[in-house]
Amino acid sequence: MKSDRTIGIVGGGQLGRMLTQSAVALGFQVVVVNPSANSPASQVGAEEIVGDLYDPEALRQLAKVSDVVTIEIEHLNADALHVISKNKHVYPSAQVVKLIQDKYQQKLFLQKNSIPTADSLEIKSKADAEKALKKYGGKMLLKAKHGAYDGRGNALVSNEKELDDALTLFEDRELYAEAYIPFAKELAIMVARNTKGEVKTYPVTETFHERNICIETHTPANVTKDIAKIAEDLAIKVVSKLKSPGTFGIEMFLTSDDSVLVNEVAPRVHNSGHYTIEACKTSQFEQHIRAITGMKLGSTEMKVPAAVMINILGERDGETLVNSAQDLEQSPNVHIHLYGKSPTKIDRKMGHITATGKTIKEARTKALKARASIEI
């Protein structure tokens, strides 16, 4: 392994795969650490170190052959990243990763910096949970501080039985309670900051979820210019307070009174930004590589009027078998990305489709047709 212009990525999944593709196109070499061999990233040119993302030795091996280290997932050993950062550039910073790993501390960070977000309370006992439920008007979310994703680790609570069930389910985890926000829309925005402090935002995206998993995104979001500006300003403020290079996904709620609240921050490229590969002049993946290597940030302008992204989720458990995808590649303005994962698992993100068009309706019609024709 060479270390000349080499980017090390902690994680070799689908985000690592798309980061690798962009890095290689810009002339960088890529090495990833991944728990299993033949990772999606290794299939498109990354060299691979097989190791657990919490194993300090595996991360040290990665740092040894890399000029700059980045991440594609936040579920990793942030303390090991901190040690690495004493001798190598690590972006986003280990401190930012550790902050965002703890979702309660993330909420406190937002509140401390006057960034609107849902109110939250730390839960250390059933009595704390009961007080929180009362404070939040009989409806709240009970959440695990660490390790939650795609709704796993979250429970909506609106009565005593649901509270007991949630506390039993999460009995071995550190918890916090969050006020339930009856949002009108879920929004997201990608924002990048490079090593020189240059910041650029992407268009605001509307996201749609089922079973707490993002299934679809529409860009640009169907919101007013004023709301889009509020979302952009909030995203810039979040990144300016984090003070770390990288590309960040900022998830938001739009309420019925047109308030915009920050829900969560992802310290990395994000599912809601996949549309940027085909729809923007610079994809979120290229932008991240630019941000962490000191390059000037690229244009975030959309090249098309509208884009719809649909996630391809596994519908069964078993061997990965793909049908129809090759024929669909011939469809105009429909772009299919398969991640090379195996096996297929129910609700596992196996790929995504982005369709572009003159309107969201036109793009969505094409994306849905493509999705209905794929079996994986």
C-alpha atoms as one frame of an Amber mdcrd trajectory, in Angstrom:
protein
   0.000   0.000   0.000   1.290   3.445  -0.908   0.634   6.548   1.167   1.102
   9.188  -1.546  -2.177  11.106  -1.772  -4.004   8.305   0.011  -7.340   8.730
   1.747  -8.209   6.301   4.524 -11.900   5.654   5.152 -13.257   4.033   8.299
 -15.983   1.838   6.833 -16.295   0.320   3.381 -20.068   0.255   2.868 -22.122
   2.030   0.239 -21.019   5.491   1.336 -17.409   4.340   1.286 -18.022   2.915
  -2.179 -19.283   6.213  -3.575 -16.542   8.174  -1.781 -13.973   5.843  -3.336
 -15.373   6.388  -6.820 -15.103  10.157  -6.397 -11.650  10.017  -4.803 -10.222
   7.815  -7.544 -11.653  10.153 -10.198  -9.787  13.024  -8.509  -6.535  11.080
  -8.555  -6.425   9.797  -4.962  -5.787   6.298  -3.719  -8.182   4.887  -1.116
  -7.794   2.392   1.709 -10.741   1.321   3.869 -11.174  -0.557   7.114 -14.203
  -2.836   6.987 -15.372  -5.698   9.228 -15.650  -8.140   6.311 -13.793  -8.707
   3.068 -15.084  -7.741  -0.390 -16.661  -4.547   0.898 -18.634  -2.342  -1.522
 -15.721   0.130  -1.482 -13.152  -2.534  -2.363 -15.219  -3.510  -5.408 -14.588
  -0.088  -6.991 -10.894   0.313  -6.306 -10.254   0.741  -2.588  -7.608  -1.358
  -0.896  -8.994  -3.081   2.153  -7.980  -3.745   5.734 -10.341  -6.274   7.290
 -10.951  -5.251  10.874 -13.563  -4.110  13.365 -14.301  -0.377  13.330 -13.834
  -0.297  17.105 -10.437  -2.043  16.957  -7.672   0.533  17.659  -5.082  -1.588
  15.870  -7.129  -1.737  12.665  -7.526   2.041  12.730  -3.798   2.483  13.389
  -3.047   0.336  10.350  -5.344   2.544   8.286  -3.665   5.735   9.533  -0.209
   4.343   8.801  -0.920   4.085   5.066  -3.064   7.225   4.756  -2.421  10.956
   4.421  -5.884  11.884   5.653  -8.453   9.749   7.471 -12.215  10.165   7.162
 -15.340   8.168   7.970 -18.435   6.831   6.236 -20.173   5.832   9.482 -20.115
   7.245  13.011 -20.387   3.907  14.804 -16.671   3.489  15.438 -13.880   4.057
  17.964 -13.721   7.855  18.316 -11.021   7.618  21.005  -8.763   5.766  18.563
  -9.453   8.481  15.987  -8.363  11.074  18.544  -5.045   9.277  19.049  -4.553
   9.050  15.286  -5.258  12.776  14.891  -2.069  13.634  16.788  -0.048  12.537
  13.763  -2.489  12.467  10.849  -5.274  14.664   9.588  -8.653  13.256  10.668
 -11.787  14.849   9.194 -14.336  15.232  10.592 -12.475  15.669  13.855 -12.592
  12.944  16.493 -14.229  15.437  18.866 -17.064  16.062  16.425 -17.560  12.342
  15.833 -17.688  11.676  19.582 -20.169  14.502  20.118 -22.496  13.245  17.409
 -22.208   9.626  18.571 -24.049  10.683  21.753 -27.410  11.917  20.515 -28.261
  13.527  23.836 -25.019  15.496  23.885 -25.756  16.421  20.273 -29.085  17.906
  21.416 -27.374  19.835  24.213 -24.825  21.158  21.714 -27.606  22.444  19.454
 -29.423  24.069  22.360 -26.221  25.657  23.704 -25.612  27.235  20.309 -29.186
  28.572  19.975 -30.015  26.193  17.135 -33.718  25.298  17.325 -34.317  21.623
  18.111 -36.756  19.469  20.076 -36.492  19.719  23.852 -34.898  16.710  25.544
 -34.218  15.281  28.998 -31.756  12.678  30.218 -33.425   9.511  31.523 -31.740
   7.555  34.310 -34.785   5.935  35.912 -38.421   5.114  35.334 -39.312   8.109
  37.502 -37.345  10.365  35.130 -39.228   8.883  32.178 -42.596   9.394  33.844
 -41.738  13.035  34.588 -40.648  13.555  31.001 -43.846  12.023  29.637 -45.875
  14.379  31.802 -43.748  17.390  30.818 -44.159  16.597  27.121 -47.924  16.361
  27.296 -48.270  12.580  27.298 -46.394  11.928  24.050 -42.648  11.684  23.551
 -39.819   9.717  22.006 -37.622   7.543  24.184 -34.221   7.268  22.516 -30.927
   5.471  23.030 -28.027   7.890  23.319 -25.676   5.688  21.310 -25.886   3.361
  18.327 -29.362   4.233  17.046 -30.022   4.448  13.303 -32.983   4.087  10.915
 -35.331   4.236  13.902 -33.608   1.389  15.732 -33.117   2.551  19.306 -36.110
   4.909  19.231 -39.613   4.334  20.614 -42.698   6.538  20.446 -44.365   6.593
  23.867 -47.885   7.884  24.542 -49.065   5.868  27.552 -47.771   3.965  30.577
 -47.730   0.561  28.858 -45.707   1.880  25.926 -43.338   3.485  28.399 -42.853
   0.205  30.278 -42.345  -1.679  27.016 -39.765   0.827  25.803 -37.868   0.819
  29.100 -37.757  -2.972  28.994 -36.591  -2.965  25.389 -33.825  -0.469  26.149
 -32.987  -1.623  29.681 -29.240  -1.966  29.013 -28.848   1.341  27.166 -28.303
   4.965  28.165 -31.464   6.886  27.329 -32.948  10.299  26.879 -36.457  11.562
  26.184 -37.344  13.968  23.415 -40.473  16.029  22.925 -42.638  14.750  20.069
 -42.730  17.236  17.184 -45.886  17.040  15.008 -44.003  18.075  11.880 -45.544
  18.948   8.520 -42.514  17.896   6.481 -39.121  16.281   7.003 -36.303  18.165
   5.326 -32.589  17.607   4.892 -29.696  19.626   3.583 -26.101  18.736   2.829
 -23.452  21.278   3.759 -19.700  21.124   3.228 -16.809  22.946   4.903 -13.252
  22.613   3.656  -9.965  22.895   5.548  -9.752  26.597   4.705 -13.196  27.367
   6.165 -15.044  27.686   2.856 -18.684  26.572   3.260 -21.277  25.595   0.657
 -24.810  24.264   1.014 -26.801  22.065  -1.342 -30.498  22.592  -2.165 -33.010
  21.691   0.526 -34.416  18.196   0.089 -37.715  16.743   1.291 -37.368  13.256
   2.752 -40.018  10.562   3.168 -39.809   7.709   5.652 -41.485   4.377   6.327
 -40.668   2.334   9.418 -38.283   5.195  10.287 -36.202   4.411   7.185 -35.733
   6.958   4.413 -37.406   5.573   1.315 -37.518   8.593  -0.970 -36.182  12.137
  -1.422 -37.467  15.002  -3.558 -35.178  17.850  -4.583 -35.760  20.711  -4.509
 -38.106  20.463  -1.534 -41.604  21.834  -1.951 -41.076  24.758   0.424 -41.032
  28.522   0.071 -37.834  30.447  -0.636 -38.019  31.886   2.885 -38.133  28.429
   4.489 -35.322  27.206   2.250 -33.217  30.186   3.340 -33.917  29.443   7.019
 -32.833  25.821   6.509 -29.664  26.870   4.677 -28.748  29.382   7.377 -29.280
  26.782  10.109 -27.098  24.264   8.268 -24.314  26.817   7.909 -24.594  27.702
  11.593 -24.350  24.042  12.645 -21.197  23.489  10.595 -19.639  26.751  11.739
 -20.125  25.711  15.372 -18.728  22.213  14.749 -15.609  23.810  13.244 -14.544
  20.727  11.327 -13.937  20.057   7.631 -16.167  17.556   5.914 -19.597  17.131
   4.378 -22.487  16.920   6.835 -26.101  15.815   6.520 -28.484  17.991   8.536
 -31.935  16.483   9.108 -34.723  18.941   9.947 -38.411  19.222  10.765 -40.744
  21.807   9.256 -43.705  22.432  11.568 -47.200  23.564  10.653 -46.365  27.134
  11.753 -43.349  27.176   9.378 -40.745  26.773  12.097 -37.630  24.824  11.119
 -35.990  22.618  13.756 -32.762  20.638  13.465 -33.459  16.990  14.237 -30.089
  15.267  13.838 -26.655  15.861  12.368 -24.707  13.220  10.440 -20.925  13.882
  10.382 -20.568  12.432   6.899 -22.119  12.100   3.477 -25.740  11.092   3.816
 -28.564   9.149   2.187 -30.511  12.355   1.595 -27.684  13.626  -0.605 -27.473
  10.724  -3.047 -29.399  12.697  -5.662 -26.374  15.021  -6.000 -24.459  12.438
  -8.077 -26.668  13.041 -11.121 -28.474  16.241 -10.230 -25.708  18.612  -9.079
 -22.519  19.921 -10.643 -20.537  18.453  -7.728 -21.768  15.361  -5.911 -21.723
  15.235  -2.119 -19.062  12.514  -2.410 -16.703  14.559  -4.558 -17.384  17.538
  -2.307 -16.348  15.580   0.767 -13.070  14.545  -0.864 -12.473  18.163  -1.843
 -13.300  19.367   1.675 -10.922  17.055   3.533  -7.983  17.408   1.119  -7.852
  21.209   1.064  -9.280  21.626  -2.420 -11.651  24.415  -3.359 -15.270  23.337
  -2.975 -17.204  22.626  -6.156 -20.455  24.156  -7.315 -23.580  22.801  -5.590
 -25.904  24.105  -8.309 -28.433  21.653  -9.696 -27.989  20.660 -13.358 -31.639
  19.624 -13.701 -34.947  21.116 -12.515 -35.909  18.163 -10.300 -34.588  14.900
  -8.899 -36.205  12.010  -7.026 -34.149   9.366  -5.216 -35.676   6.059  -4.118
 -33.811   3.633  -1.876 -33.697  -0.002  -2.962 -34.367  -1.883   0.276 -34.049
  -5.617   0.684 -37.400  -7.413   0.682 -36.209 -10.832   1.819 -33.343 -12.548
   3.598 -31.008 -14.575   1.410 -28.542 -14.562  -1.446 -28.362 -11.348  -3.441
 -29.893 -11.898  -6.887 -30.547  -8.924  -9.139 -33.089  -8.960 -11.982 -33.979
  -6.231 -14.518 -31.390  -3.645 -13.512 -29.362  -3.930 -16.725 -32.369  -3.215
 -18.960 -33.396  -0.271 -16.852 -30.006   1.364 -17.298 -31.180   2.179 -20.835
 -34.038   4.348 -19.529 -33.314   8.059 -20.105 -32.548  10.068 -16.970 -32.889
   7.037 -14.686 -29.738   6.080 -12.804 -29.400   2.858 -10.834 -26.774   2.352
  -8.152 -26.349  -1.134  -6.721 -24.006  -1.420  -3.752 -22.605  -4.910  -4.197
 -23.816  -6.062  -0.794 -24.477  -9.670   0.091 -26.627 -11.157   1.465 -29.909
  -9.373   0.921 -31.712  -8.605   4.188 -35.148  -7.169   4.817 -34.888  -3.345
   4.849 -31.140  -3.429   4.170 -30.093  -0.630   1.815 -29.011  -2.542  -1.274
 -28.924   0.361  -3.716 -30.762   3.453  -4.873 -32.347   4.954  -7.972 -32.177
   8.595  -8.976 -34.444   9.908 -11.712 -34.297  13.448 -13.014 -36.869  15.480
 -14.913 -38.542  18.806 -15.493 -40.762  18.311 -12.438 -40.799  16.213  -9.285
 -43.877  14.401 -10.609 -42.127  13.441 -13.857 -38.973  12.308 -12.072 -40.924
  10.335  -9.463 -42.970   8.507 -12.092 -39.766   7.297 -13.746 -38.132   6.379
 -10.417 -41.140   4.379  -9.211 -41.364   2.514 -12.525 -37.720   1.582 -12.260
 -38.034   0.469  -8.657 -41.041  -1.725  -9.425 -38.999  -3.559 -12.066 -36.067
  -4.441  -9.804 -35.869  -7.579  -7.711 -32.922  -7.939  -5.397
